[in-house]
Amino acid sequence: MISVHDAGPGDAGGDLAAFRQAFYGCLTARRNALFELADAVLCADGPVCSLVGLSLTVEHRRG
């Protein structure tokens, strides 16, 4: 489930929601886990060394 509010076309929130929806649509197997990993990568404070450590971050809700 996408948690970004879609306020309509032409605004930054709507553009972000549309991008996230399109990205989510491109994922197939395990799409929820992959989508949450992508969120965790984008919110990481520095370089990501392993998916194991990344899966323990707050943004990755399955950890």
ABEGO torsion letter per residue (X at the ends): XBABBBAEBGBAAAAAAAAAAAAAAABBBGAAAAAAAAAAAAABABBBABAAAAAABAABAAX
